[in-house]
Amino acid sequence: MSFNQLVNNAEGDSHQLQLTEEDKQYKALTLTISNLIFETNSKVSRVTQYVSWFGSPKDSKILRESVHNENQQIVELFKEIKDKLRTISSFQQNTMLRRARNLEQQKLQRDLQKLIETFQKVQNIEATKSRKLIQVAKQHIIEEQNMTAETCDDNEDSPLLDQNSGNLQMTQTHIDVFENQVLYNSSMIAEREQEIEDIERGIVELNEVFKDLGSIVTDQQSLLDNIESNVNNVSSYTASASNELSTANEYQRKSQKTRLLLIIFLVIIFMVFFLMAASSWL
């Protein structure tokens, strides 16, 4: 074996090792994405359960804080998955692996898109329930204000001695209770409004993730179309070259046949002249 052959074999082995290492990286990244999608799906299911408890006896400040934290984590997970999907779409792919990898990536993208749609529906339900609670709280404040105003009017119409005794104390107690309820409802309204703002912000971020996913799919499809176009062009060129080669072979075959006939014709003429010359000598 020559030195050049040894060098070529070594380069081939190195290239094969490089492809194998890249394939390992690709598979590891694909597995990571699958695990992240599974983790995100579990969180979305948990948030769905929590949101179903809004407005029920299970509703509490701790519950809503848990939902808020889960929502933030889910949005960040979506962003991380999207970035990793873009990374695997940029891997160098040979012809044998390209189709299988594209199908694998498209499945991951579909799973992520469906999960985002499910989460957006849950967020819409969460926002709707929060708005209803705000309306109820505001209505409750108005009713309490009306009741307090009526109580004060009744006390103004009562005898002076009654005001200086128990009725005045009851009125003050009622006002204190009302103020506490107003503070509580106002605080709850502020919290629900903040929740709605966070939800709307999350929806905007998810829309950006959707757009990025769409661009990844478009880029992949464009790449696939270019590859298929190149393959078709190569096939066309190959077919054209094959036709030209066939034409050339046919032309060469006819030329050889013509030359053979010409040679035979010349041989016959030569033999005729030779026989004629031999006859004249005799």
Backbone as a ProteinNet text record, in pm:
[ID]
protein_1_A
[PRIMARY]
MSFNQLVNNAEGDSHQLQLTEEDKQYKALTLTISNLIFETNSKVSRVTQYVSWFGSPKDSKILRESVHNENQQIVELFKEIKDKLRTISSFQQNTMLRRARNLEQQKLQRDLQKLIETFQKVQNIEATKSRKLIQVAKQHIIEEQNMTAETCDDNEDSPLLDQNSGNLQMTQTHIDVFENQVLYNSSMIAEREQEIEDIERGIVELNEVFKDLGSIVTDQQSLLDNIESNVNNVSSYTASASNELSTANEYQRKSQKTRLLLIIFLVIIFMVFFLMAASSWL
[TERTIARY]
85.7	0	88.8	56.1	137.8	109.6	199.1	182.5	54.9	23.6	-97.1	-223	-222.6	-338.7	-357.1	-245.7	-254.1	-311.3	-265.5	-316	-464.3	-506.3	-647.7	-734.2	-687.2	-762.7	-774.8	-666.9	-669.9	-767.7	-768.7	-863.7	-1006.4	-1028.1	-1162.4	-1209.5	-1117.9	-1154.6	-1185.2	-1106.7	-1130.6	-1264.1	-1297.2	-1425.3	-1541.7	-1526.6	-1632.2	-1651.1	-1537.7	-1545.2	-1614.6	-1587.2	-1650.9	-1801.7	-1843.6	-1985.9	-2052.1	-1985.2	-2040.4	-2055.7	-1957.1	-1963.8	-2076	-2091.2	-2199.2	-2335.3	-2343.8	-2469.6	-2504.3	-2402.7	-2425.9	-2477.3	-2417.8	-2462.6	-2606.5	-2636.5	-2772.6	-2873.8	-2843.1	-2934.8	-2951	-2840.4	-2847.3	-2934.1	-2920.1	-2999.5	-3146.5	-3173.1	-3311.3	-3376.6	-3301.6	-3353.5	-3380.6	-3292.7	-3313.5	-3441.9	-3465.8	-3587.8	-3711.4	-3706.7	-3820.3	-3848.1	-3742.1	-3759.5	-3815.5	-3770	-3821.2	-3968.8	-4007.4	-4148.7	-4232.3	-4181.1	-4252.8	-4266.3	-4158.4	-4162.7	-4262.3	-4260.2	-4352.3	-4496.9	-4520.9	-4656	-4707.6	-4620.5	-4660.2	-4697	-4620.2	-4648.9	-4779.6	-4802.9	-4928.2	-5048.1	-5035.9	-5144.5	-5169.5	-5062.1	-5076.1	-5143.7	-5103	-5165.4	-5312.8	-5344.6	-5484.8	-5568.6	-5514.2	-5584.9	-5600.5	-5494.4	-5499.7	-5602.2	-5602.7	-5694.6	-5839.6	-5864.3	-6001.2	-6050.1	-5958.3	-5996.4	-6022	-5994.7	-6019.5	-6168.3	-6197.1	-6335.4	-6403.5	-6331	-6386.7	-6330.7	-6379	-6323.2	-6173.3	-6118.9	-5975.5	-5893.1	-5959.7	-5888.8	-5821.6	-5699	-5625.9	-5512.6	-5453.2	-5340.9	-5221.4	-5200	-5089.4	-5108.9	-5234	-5263.7	-5231.4	-5271.1	-5248.5	-5100.1	-5028	-4883.2	-4817.5	-4866.8	-4814.3	-4840.3	-4961.4	-4995	-4905.3	-4884.5	-4799.2	-4657.1	-4601.2	-4465.1	-4457.9	-4558.8	-4561.7	-4571.2	-4652.7	-4667.4	-4533.9	-4461.5	-4331.5	-4233.8	-4232.1	-4142.4	-4179.4	-4308.3	-4353.5	-4310.6	-4327.3	-4287.5	-4137.1	-4057.5	-3912.7	-3876.8	-3949.2	-3925.6	-3956.7	-4066	-4100.6	-3987.5	-3932.7	-3823.4	-3700.5	-3668.8	-3552.6	-3570.6	-3689.5	-3715.8	-3704.7	-3759.6	-3753.5	-3609.1	-3524.4	-3383.5	-3312.5	-3342.5	-3278.8	-3328.4	-3454.9	-3505.7	-3433.8	-3406.7	-3333.5	-3190.1	-3133	-2996.8	-2989.8	-3082.4	-3076	-3110.4	-3185.6	-3217.8	-3096.5	-2992.7	-2873.1	-2763.5	-2789.2	-2688.4	-2662.8	-2536	-2502.3	-2564	-2628	-2698.5	-2658.5	-2624.9	-2599	-2730.2	-2722.7	-2844.4	-2920.5	-2848.3	-2913.3	-2991.2	-2940	-3002.5	-3101.8	-3095.9	-3172.4	-3322.2	-3377.4	-3522.1	-3567.9	-3495.6	-3533.8	-3525.8	-3420.9	-3406.5	-3512.5	-3544.8	-3649.7	-3783.2	-3816.2	-3941.1	-3939.7	-3825.5	-3812.9	-3829.3	-3767.7	-3778.3	-3920.2	-3984.5	-4121.8	-4216.2	-4193.5	-4275.9	-4256.3	-4132.2	-4104.3	-4168.5	-4162.5	-4223.2	-4374.7	-4436.2	-4582.1	-4620.7	-4543.2	-4571.9	-4562.3	-4461.3	-4444.4	-4557.2	-4595.5	-4702.9	-4835.7	-4866.2	-4989	-4986.6	-4870	-4857.2	-4874.5	-4819.4	-4836.9	-4983.8	-5052.9	-5195.1	-5275.4	-5243.4	-5312.1	-5287.6	-5163.7	-5130.4	-5198.8	-5207.4	-5275.7	-5424	-5486	-5626	-5641.5	-5548.7	-5553.2	-5535.3	-5445.4	-5423.9	-5547	-5615.1	-5737.9	-5844.9	-5855.3	-5950.9	-5912.5	-5784.1	-5735.1	-5767.3	-5742.4	-5770.3	-5919.9	-6002.6	-6148.3	-6198.5	-6150.3	-6192.4	-6144.9	-6025	-5972.9	-6055.6	-6096.3	-6179.6	-6315.8	-6371.8	-6500.3	-6487.6	-6378.7	-6357.5	-6341.4	-6276.8	-6263.6	-6400.6	-6484.1	-6618.9	-6699.9	-6689.5	-6762.9	-6713.2	-6581.6	-6525.3	-6567.8	-6565.8	-6608.4	-6756.4	-6837.1	-6979.7	-7003.9	-6925.6	-6939.3	-6904.2	-6802.4	-6765.7	-6878.8	-6939.2	-7050.6	-7167.2	-7199	-7309.5	-7280.1	-7158.3	-7121	-7127.9	-7085.7	-7094.8	-7239.9	-7329.1	-7470.6	-7529.2	-7493.5	-7544.7	-7494.7	-7369	-7313.6	-7379.6	-7403.9	-7470.5	-7611.4	-7683.1	-7818.5	-7816.5	-7717.1	-7706.6	-7681.8	-7594.1	-7566.4	-7690.3	-7767	-7889.6	-7990.5	-8001.8	-8096.3	-8056.1	-7926.9	-7881.3	-7901.6	-7894.1	-7919.8	-8064.8	-8155.4	-8297.2	-8334	-8242.5	-8272	-8258.9	-8318.3	-8306.8	-8161.7	-8131.3	-7995.9	-7941.8	-8028.7	-7984	-7940.6	-8011.6	-7973.5	-7836.9	-7810.5	-7681.1	-7567.8	-7593	-7489.1	-7472.4	-7557.7	-7548.7	-7502.7	-7581.1	-7538	-7538.1	-7632.8	-7641.8	-7516.5	-7462.2	-7343	-7225.2	-7215.7	-7108	-7125.3	-7250.4	-7276.7	-7244.2	-7277.6	-7249.1	-7099.4	-7024.2	-6879.9	-6819.5	-6873.5	-6825.8	-6852.6	-6972.3	-7008.2	-6916.4	-6883.9	-6795.5	-6656.2	-6608.4	-6476.3	-6472.6	-6579.9	-6587.4	-6589.3	-6666.4	-6675.3	-6539.1	-6466.8	-6335.6	-6238.9	-6246.1	-6160.1	-6194.3	-6323.8	-6366	-6324	-6334.2	-6292.2	-6142.6	-6064.1	-5920.1	-5888.4	-5960.2	-5938.3	-5974.7	-6092.7	-6137.4	-6047.9	-6005	-5916.5	-5783.2	-5731.7	-5607.2	-5624.8	-5737.5	-5763.7	-5777.3	-5844.1	-5859.9	-5723.3	-5636.6	-5502.7	-5424.3	-5437	-5367	-5419.1	-5552.5	-5609.5	-5570.4	-5568.3	-5528.8	-5382.3	-5298.2	-5158.2	-5146.1	-5228.6	-5229.4	-5265.1	-5366.3	-5409.5	-5298.1	-5229.1	-5117.1	-5006.9	-4977.9	-4875.6	-4918.2	-5046.3	-5097.2	-5085.3	-5124.2	-5116.5	-4971.6	-4880.9	-4739.2	-4690	-4734.2	-4696.3	-4750.4	-4872.4	-4931.8	-4851.2	-4806.9	-4724.2	-4593.7	-4531.2	-4406.1	-4428.1	-4540.7	-4570.7	-4595.1	-4657.3	-4677	-4542.7	-4444.7	-4311.3	-4248.4	-4269.5	-4218.7	-4282.5	-4414.4	-4485.9	-4425.9	-4398.3	-4340.8	-4204.7	-4123.9	-3991.5	-4002	-4096.9	-4118.3	-4158.6	-4244.6	-4287	-4170.2	-4078	-3961	-3869.6	-3859.1	-3777.1	-3835.1	-3967.5	-4034.2	-4016.6	-4029.4	-4013.9	-3872.3	-3773.8	-3634.2	-3607.6	-3661.5	-3641.8	-3707.4	-3828.9	-3899.4	-3826.3	-3774.8	-3698.9	-3573.4	-3505	-3386	-3421.4	-3532	-3574.2	-3611.6	-3681.6	-3718.2	-3593.3	-3494.1	-3370.2	-3298.6	-3298	-3232.9	-3303.6	-3438.4	-3514.3	-3495.9	-3488.7	-3466.8	-3330.5	-3229.4	-3095.5	-3093.3	-3163.7	-3171.1	-3237.9	-3348	-3417.3	-3328.5	-3252.5	-3162.5	-3054.7	-3000.2	-2898.8	-2956.8	-3081.4	-3146.7	-3166.1	-3206.6	-3226.2	-3094.7	-2989.5	-2859.2	-2810.9	-2834.9	-2793.5	-2868	-3001.2	-3081.1	-3036.4	-3009	-2963.3	-2828.8	-2739.2	-2608	-2621.4	-2713.5	-2735.3	-2787.8	-2880.8	-2933.7	-2824.4	-2742.3	-2633.5	-2534.8	-2508.3	-2417.1	-2475.3	-2607.3	-2672.4	-2666.1	-2689.9	-2682.6	-2542.2	-2444.4	-2305.6	-2271	-2317.4	-2291.7	-2357.5	-2481.1	-2551.5	-2479.9	-2434	-2360.6	-2230.5	-2161.5	-2036.8	-2061.6	-2172.1	-2204.3	-2233.7	-2309.3	-2340.3	-2214.2	-2127.3	-2002.9	-1917.2	-1908.3	-1831	-1891.2	-2023.8	-2090.4	-2063.4	-2066.9	-2041.2	-1898.8	-1804.6	-1665	-1646.5	-1713.8	-1702.2	-1755.8	-1872.6	-1929.1	-1837.4	-1778.5	-1688.2	-1565.8	-1514.4	-1398.2	-1434.3	-1550.4	-1594.6	-1610	-1667.8	-1686.4	-1551.7	-1456.2	-1323.8	-1255.2	-1273.8	-1214.3	-1272.6	-1404	-1469.1	-1416.9	-1406.1	-1355	-1211.8	-1133.1	-994.6	-988.6	-1074.9	-1076.6	-1119.9	-1217.5	-1263.1	-1149.6	-1081.2	-969	-858.6	-837.3	-732.6	-766.4	-892	-934.2	-925.1	-965.3	-957.4	-811.9	-726.2	-583.9	-526.7	-565.3	-515.4	-563.9	-686.3	-741	-664.7	-630	-557.8	-418	-357.2	-224.2	-229.9	-338.7	-350.3	-379.3
-120.1	0	124.5	220.5	339.5	437.7	537.4	640.3	721.3	753.8	830.6	755.5	624.4	544.8	545.6	538	544.2	677.6	785.7	919	929.9	881.4	887.4	806.2	688.8	605.8	673.4	737.9	807.9	923.5	997.6	1107.9	1056.7	942.8	885.5	842.7	778.8	737.7	858.4	966.5	1088.2	1150	1151	1207.1	1125.8	992.7	905.7	928.4	946.3	972.3	1104.1	1205.3	1335.2	1325.1	1253.1	1235.2	1163	1063	988.2	1077	1160.5	1251.3	1353.1	1403.4	1498.2	1432.1	1307.4	1235.1	1214	1187.8	1173.5	1304.2	1415.5	1545.7	1573.5	1539.6	1561.8	1479.5	1352.4	1266	1311.8	1356	1404.6	1529.4	1619.4	1741.7	1711.5	1617.5	1577	1517.1	1435.5	1376.5	1484.6	1583.4	1694.4	1769.2	1794.2	1864.3	1783	1653.8	1567.6	1571.7	1568.8	1574.3	1709.2	1816.8	1949.7	1962.7	1907.3	1910	1831.6	1717.6	1637.5	1714.7	1779	1858.9	1973.9	2041.1	2152.6	2105.1	1991.1	1935.7	1906.4	1856.1	1829.5	1959	2063.7	2192.4	2251.4	2238.9	2290.3	2216.2	2085.8	2007	2051.6	2080.5	2124.7	2262.2	2353.2	2485.7	2475	2385.5	2364.5	2324.1	2236.5	2194.1	2310.5	2387.9	2501.1	2605.3	2634.8	2737	2692.4	2562.5	2512.4	2537.2	2562.9	2589.8	2737.7	2823.8	2967.1	2990.7	3070.6	3101.2	2994.5	2886.3	2778.3	2789.6	2706.5	2709.7	2681.7	2617.7	2588.7	2709.4	2814.2	2932.8	3002.6	3047.7	3117.3	3197.5	3281.5	3361.4	3272.3	3169.3	3075.9	3003.7	2964.6	2896.2	2985.8	3112.2	3203.6	3235.8	3241.8	3260.9	3140.4	3021.8	2900.9	2904.6	2945.9	2956.4	3059	3172.1	3277.1	3225.6	3157	3103	2996.3	2910	2805.3	2867.2	2970.8	3037.1	3092.5	3157.3	3213.1	3103.2	2994.8	2883.5	2820.5	2809.4	2749	2833.7	2965	3053.6	3042.3	3037.2	3023.1	2888	2784	2651.9	2653.5	2720	2730.9	2799.3	2905.1	2976.4	2886.8	2813	2724	2615.2	2557.7	2452.5	2507.9	2626.5	2688.8	2710.8	2759.6	2782.6	2651.7	2546.1	2416.7	2358	2381.8	2336.8	2407.6	2534.3	2607.2	2553.9	2513.1	2459.3	2328.7	2236.4	2107.8	2123.3	2227.8	2247.9	2295.6	2343.4	2393.7	2288.6	2166.5	2060.6	2023.9	1994.6	1945.7	1807.6	1789	1662.8	1605.6	1477.2	1413	1363.2	1313.9	1275.5	1164.3	1069.9	954.9	994.4	1091.9	1130.1	1244.9	1317.8	1441.6	1419.1	1323.9	1300.3	1256.5	1164.2	1115.3	1226.3	1307.2	1416.1	1523	1553.4	1652.3	1606.6	1480.6	1426.9	1431.5	1401	1403.5	1545.5	1640.8	1780.4	1833.4	1796.2	1840.8	1787.3	1664.3	1607.8	1686	1717.7	1795.5	1933.8	1994	2126	2119.3	2015.2	2000.2	1979.6	1897.4	1874.5	2004.8	2084.6	2211.8	2308.4	2316	2406.5	2368.7	2239.9	2195.3	2229.3	2214.9	2244.9	2394.2	2476.4	2621.5	2658.8	2599	2626.7	2587.4	2472.7	2429.3	2528.1	2572.4	2666.1	2800.8	2844.8	2971.3	2963.2	2849.6	2832	2840	2776.8	2781.7	2925.3	2998.6	3137.6	3223.4	3197.1	3271.5	3243.6	3116.9	3082.2	3152	3152	3218.3	3367.1	3432.4	3575.6	3603.3	3518.6	3536.8	3525.8	3425.3	3408.8	3525.6	3574.1	3687.2	3812.6	3833.8	3950.1	3940.2	3820.1	3802.1	3830	3785.2	3811.3	3960.6	4030.2	4175.6	4241.9	4198.9	4255.6	4229.7	4107.5	4074.2	4158.7	4175.3	4254.1	4400.2	4456.2	4594.8	4611.4	4516.2	4521.9	4510.6	4427.5	4411.4	4541.2	4611	4739.5	4839.6	4844	4937.4	4906.1	4778.7	4739	4775.2	4754.6	4789.4	4940.2	5015.6	5161	5206	5145.8	5182	5145.2	5026.8	4983.9	5074.8	5115.6	5204.6	5341	5389.6	5519.5	5514.2	5404.7	5390.8	5384.1	5315.9	5306.1	5442.8	5520.4	5654.7	5743.1	5731.1	5810.2	5772.9	5644	5600.5	5654.3	5657.8	5707.1	5857	5927	6070.8	6100	6010.4	6028.6	5977.8	5910.4	5855.3	5963.3	5943.6	6041.2	6059.8	6175.8	6210.9	6119.8	6079.8	5993.5	5857.6	5811.7	5681.7	5688.8	5803.3	5816.8	5817.9	5877.4	5883.6	5752.3	5657.1	5528.1	5419.1	5309.4	5189.4	5205.1	5281.7	5290.5	5352.4	5453	5518.2	5420.9	5341.5	5242.9	5136.5	5092.2	4993.7	5050	5178.8	5241.2	5247.3	5285.5	5293.6	5156.4	5055.5	4918.9	4875.9	4909.8	4874.8	4945.1	5071.8	5147.1	5085.2	5044.5	4981.1	4851.7	4771.8	4647.2	4676.7	4777.5	4814.6	4856.5	4938.3	4984.1	4867.2	4773	4654.6	4573.6	4561	4487.9	4560.2	4693.4	4771.1	4752.5	4758	4738.2	4599	4499	4361.6	4346.6	4397.7	4386.4	4466.5	4584.8	4666.3	4595.9	4534.2	4458.5	4340.6	4271.5	4158.1	4204.1	4317.1	4370.6	4402.4	4465.8	4499.4	4373.2	4269.6	4144.3	4079.2	4078.4	4017	4095.7	4228.2	4308.7	4283.5	4265.8	4233.6	4096.7	4002.1	3869.2	3878.7	3959	3973.5	4035.3	4135.5	4195.7	4093.6	4011.2	3907.1	3806.5	3771.4	3676.6	3735.1	3861.6	3925.6	3935.4	3963.2	3968.7	3830.8	3728	3591.8	3552.2	3596.3	3565.2	3629.9	3754.1	3821.8	3745.5	3701	3625.6	3493.3	3428.2	3302	3324	3436	3466.7	3481.9	3541	3553	3415.1	3326.2	3189.5	3121.9	3143.5	3086.7	3136.5	3266.8	3323	3261.2	3247.3	3187.6	3043.2	2969.5	2831.4	2828.2	2922.6	2929.5	2957.6	3044.2	3074.2	2952.9	2874.5	2753	2655.1	2637.2	2545.9	2594.2	2727	2783.2	2762.1	2786.2	2766.7	2621.1	2530.3	2388	2348.3	2398.6	2365.2	2421.7	2545.4	2606.2	2525.7	2482.5	2399.8	2268.5	2208.4	2081.1	2098.4	2209	2235.7	2253.9	2325.8	2346.1	2214.1	2130.9	2000.4	1916.8	1913.5	1836.3	1892.7	2027	2089	2050.1	2050.8	2010.6	1864.8	1781.6	1639.8	1623.5	1699.1	1691.8	1741.6	1849.5	1901.3	1799.6	1736.9	1634.1	1519.8	1481.7	1374.5	1414.8	1542.2	1590.6	1591.6	1642.5	1644.9	1503.7	1413.7	1274.7	1213.3	1239.7	1186.6	1246.3	1378.8	1444.2	1388.1	1371.4	1314.7	1172.6	1098.6	961.1	958.9	1052	1059.4	1096.8	1194.9	1235.2	1120.7	1046.7	933.4	826.4	803.7	705.2	749.2	880	933	917.3	947.9	935.2	790.3	700.3	558	512	559.8	522.6	577.3	701.5	762.3	687.1	650.8	577.2	440.4	375.8	244.1	253.7	355.9	374.6	406.7	487.3	522.6	399.6	315.5	192.3	102.1	95	13	66.9	198.7	260.7	233	248.7	221.7	75.3	-15.1	-156.9	-185.6	-126.1	-144.4	-86.8	27.6	89.6	1.2	-55.4	-144.4	-266.7	-325.3	-442.2	-406.7	-287.2	-242.3	-226.2	-167.3	-148.8	-282.6	-376.2	-509.1	-577.3	-564.5	-626.2	-565.7	-431.3	-364.4	-410.5	-418.6	-461.4	-602.7	-691.4	-829	-833.8	-750.3	-747	-704.4	-593.9	-547	-652.1	-720.1	-821.7	-937.9	-981.6	-1090.5	-1049.3	-924.7	-876.3	-871.9	-826.7	-819.8	-959.5	-1051.2	-1188.8	-1252.6	-1224.7	-1280.3	-1227.1	-1099.9	-1040.9	-1098.7	-1132.3	-1191.8	-1332.1	-1402.2	-1537.1	-1531.4
0	0	0	-87.6	-99.5	13.5	23.8	126.5	103.5	-21.8	-53.2	-13	-34	5.6	156.4	229.6	375.6	421.7	359.6	395.2	365	248.4	211.1	305.7	344.9	438.9	574.4	618.5	747.3	743.4	631.8	618	615.7	549.4	545.3	682	760.5	896.2	983.4	969.2	1047.3	1011.5	883.3	839	893.4	891.7	944	1093.5	1166.5	1310.3	1337.4	1254.9	1270.3	1249.6	1148.9	1124.5	1241.2	1294.7	1407.1	1529.9	1557.9	1672.6	1653.5	1531.8	1504.3	1520.8	1476.7	1490.3	1637.3	1719.5	1863.8	1923.7	1883.1	1932.4	1890.4	1767.2	1717.5	1796.9	1819.1	1892.7	2037.1	2098.9	2237	2246.1	2149.5	2149.1	2123	2034.6	2007.2	2130.8	2203.7	2327.4	2431.4	2439	2532.6	2500.4	2372.5	2331.3	2368.3	2344.6	2379.4	2529.2	2609.5	2754.9	2799.2	2735.6	2769.7	2733.2	2619.5	2580.4	2680.4	2724.9	2825	2956.2	2999.1	3122.2	3110.2	2996	2973.9	2972.3	2911.3	2906.7	3048	3134.8	3273.5	3344.9	3321.8	3384.6	3331.9	3202.5	3144.8	3203.5	3219.4	3279.9	3423.9	3496	3634.6	3640.9	3552.9	3549.3	3511.6	3419.5	3380.8	3501.6	3584.6	3705.5	3803.1	3821.6	3914.1	3869.3	3740.2	3688.2	3705.4	3696.7	3716.7	3859.1	3951.9	4090.6	4116.8	4019.3	4038	4064.7	4167.3	4201.6	4284.5	4317.1	4399.1	4541.3	4634.1	4770.8	4775.3	4671.9	4668.8	4624.8	4578.3	4532	4650.3	4628.1	4734.1	4672	4753.7	4706.4	4673.1	4755.2	4730.7	4597.3	4569.8	4443.9	4325.3	4333.6	4221.8	4206.2	4314.7	4304.6	4236.7	4268.3	4203.4	4053.4	4015.6	3873.2	3804.7	3871.9	3814.6	3790.6	3888.3	3875.1	3765.8	3762.5	3659.3	3520.2	3506.1	3376.4	3327.5	3417.2	3378.5	3337.1	3412.2	3379.1	3244.8	3218.6	3092.7	2973.2	2984.4	2874.7	2848.5	2954.5	2937.9	2875.4	2913.1	2853.2	2704.1	2667.5	2525.6	2447.9	2504.9	2438.2	2423.7	2530.1	2526	2420.5	2415.3	2316.5	2175.2	2155.6	2022.6	1978.7	2070.5	2037.2	2002.6	2075.1	2048.4	1915.7	1883.4	1753.8	1639.9	1658.6	1555.9	1544.2	1657.2	1655.1	1576.2	1603.6	1532.8	1385.4	1351.6	1210.1	1131.1	1202	1134.5	1123.1	1172	1163	1017	986.8	853.2	834.2	720.3	696.5	560.4	562.4	434.4	374.6	254.2	182.2	252	311.3	373.6	499	575.2	702.4	688.4	577.8	566.1	582	510	513	651.4	713.7	846.6	950.4	942.8	1040.2	1020.8	897.4	872.1	929	909.8	964.7	1116.9	1175.5	1321.5	1375.2	1308.9	1351.7	1333.6	1226.2	1203.4	1310.4	1355.3	1462.5	1592.3	1625.6	1746.3	1737.4	1620	1601.6	1616	1561.5	1575.3	1722	1792.2	1934.1	2013	1982.6	2052.9	2019.2	1893.1	1852.9	1918.6	1924	1989.9	2138.6	2200	2342.5	2367.8	2280	2292.9	2278.4	2182.6	2163.6	2287.5	2346.5	2468.5	2581.8	2596.7	2703.9	2682.3	2557.8	2529.5	2565.9	2540.6	2579.4	2731.1	2803.4	2950	2998	2934.8	2974.2	2946.9	2837	2807.9	2913.1	2954.6	3060.7	3190.6	3221	3342.5	3340.2	3226.4	3214.8	3226	3164.6	3171.3	3314.6	3387	3526.4	3612	3587.9	3665	3638.8	3514.6	3483	3552.1	3555.2	3623.4	3772.3	3833	3975.3	4001.6	3909.7	3923.5	3918.2	3825.1	3814.7	3940.9	3994.1	4116.9	4232.9	4243.9	4353.8	4344.2	4224.1	4206.9	4238.8	4195.1	4225.2	4375.3	4441.8	4586.7	4658.5	4610.5	4670.5	4655.6	4537.6	4514.6	4606.9	4622	4710.1	4854.9	4899.5	5036.2	5057.5	4955.8	4966.6	4980.3	4902.7	4911	5046.5	5098.1	5227.8	5339.1	5332.2	5434.1	5428.4	5308	5293.9	5350	5326.2	5380.6	5532.7	5588.3	5733.9	5795.6	5731.4	5782.1	5774	5667.1	5653.2	5760.2	5789.5	5892.9	6029.1	6056	6185.2	6199.1	6087	6092.6	6127.1	6088.4	6119.2	6257.5	6327.2	6459.1	6565.5	6685	6794.1	6834.8	6889.1	6926.8	7035.3	7129.1	7238.6	7186.5	7083.8	7027.1	6959.6	6895.7	6829.4	6930.8	7046.3	7148.4	7223.2	7194.3	7262.3	7166.5	7162.7	7088.7	6938.6	6879.9	6734	6672.7	6739.8	6687.8	6684.3	6790.6	6795.2	6687.3	6663.2	6559.6	6421.9	6402.9	6273.8	6248.1	6350.8	6336.3	6307.9	6375.5	6351.5	6207.5	6159.6	6022.1	5923.5	5951.1	5862.3	5861.1	5979.4	5986.2	5905.1	5919.7	5842.7	5693.6	5656.9	5515.6	5460.8	5538.6	5493.1	5476	5568.8	5556.6	5431.8	5404.6	5286.1	5158.6	5162.4	5046	5020.6	5128.5	5114	5059.1	5112.5	5067.1	4920	4883.6	4744.5	4650.5	4696.4	4613.2	4591	4698.1	4684.9	4590.1	4601.6	4514.2	4369.2	4348.8	4213.6	4153	4233.9	4184.5	4148.3	4231.1	4202.9	4075.4	4058.7	3939.5	3814.2	3824.6	3709.3	3672.7	3774.8	3748.2	3682.2	3727.4	3665.6	3518.1	3488.7	3349.4	3264.7	3320	3247.2	3220.5	3320.8	3302.9	3196.6	3198.2	3098.4	2958.2	2944.1	2812.8	2765.4	2858.1	2822.4	2778	2849.8	2812.4	2676.5	2646	2515.7	2403.3	2426.1	2325.6	2303.5	2412.7	2401	2327.9	2356.1	2288.4	2139.5	2105.5	1963.8	1892.1	1962.1	1903.8	1883.5	1981.5	1967.9	1847.2	1830.1	1716	1584.4	1578.1	1456.1	1426.4	1531.4	1512.7	1465.1	1522	1477.5	1330.9	1293.4	1153.9	1060.9	1106.4	1023.5	1012	1121.9	1116.6	1015.6	1020.6	927.3	783.9	763.8	629.7	577.3	664.9	624	588.2	670.6	642.5	510.9	487.5	364.2	243.6	260	151.1	121.2	229.8	210.8	143.1	188.2	129.5	-17.4	-48.4	-187.6	-274.2	-219.6	-294.9	-319.5	-214.7	-228.9	-334.5	-326.6	-424.6	-564.9	-571.7	-702.2	-758.2	-670.7	-715.4	-758.4	-681.4	-717.8	-853.4	-873.4	-1002.4	-1115.7	-1087.2	-1189.4	-1224.2	-1118.4	-1141.8	-1223.6	-1190	-1265.5	-1410.8	-1429.6	-1566.7	-1642.8	-1573.2	-1638.8	-1669.7	-1577.6	-1598.4	-1715.9	-1719	-1829.6	-1962.3	-1959.8	-2082.2	-2127.1	-2029.4	-2063.3	-2115	-2054.2	-2099.7	-2242.5	-2271.6	-2408.7	-2508	-2465.8	-2554.3	-2575.7	-2467.6	-2480	-2571.5	-2556.5	-2643.4	-2789.1	-2809.5	-2945.6	-3003.1	-2917	-2963.1	-2994.8	-2908.7	-2934.2	-3063.2	-3083.8	-3206.6	-3329	-3317	-3428.6	-3455	-3344.1	-3360	-3422.8	-3379.5	-3434.4	-3584.1	-3623	-3764.1	-3843.7	-3780.9	-3850.6	-3872.9	-3769.1	-3783.9	-3891.1	-3893.4	-3994.3	-4134.5	-4146	-4276.3	-4322.9	-4225.6	-4262.5	-4303.7	-4231.4	-4264	-4404.3	-4435.8	-4569.6	-4676.7	-4644.1	-4740.3	-4764.7	-4654.7	-4668.7	-4752.5	-4724.3	-4801.1	-4948.6	-4972.3	-5110.6	-5181.1	-5108.9	-5168.2	-5193.6	-5099.5	-5117.8	-5240.7	-5256.6	-5372.8	-5502.5	-5504.6	-5625	-5654.5	-5546.5	-5564.4	-5621.7	-5569.4	-5618.2	-5764.4	-5800.5	-5940.4	-6031.8	-5990.8	-6072.1	-6078.7	-5966.8	-5962.8	-6057.1	-6055	-6142.9	-6290.4	-6316.1	-6454.5	-6501.3	-6411.5	-6448.7	-6468.3	-6384.2	-6395.6	-6526.3	-6563.9	-6688.2	-6809.4	-6806.5	-6920.1	-6931.3	-6820	-6824.4	-6883.1	-6854.3	-6904.8	-7055.9
[MASK]
++++++++++++++++++++++++++++++++++++++++++++++++++++++++++++++++++++++++++++++++++++++++++++++++++++++++++++++++++++++++++++++++++++++++++++++++++++++++++++++++++++++++++++++++++++++++++++++++++++++++++++++++++++++++++++++++++++++++++++++++++++++++++++++++++++++++++++++++++++++++++

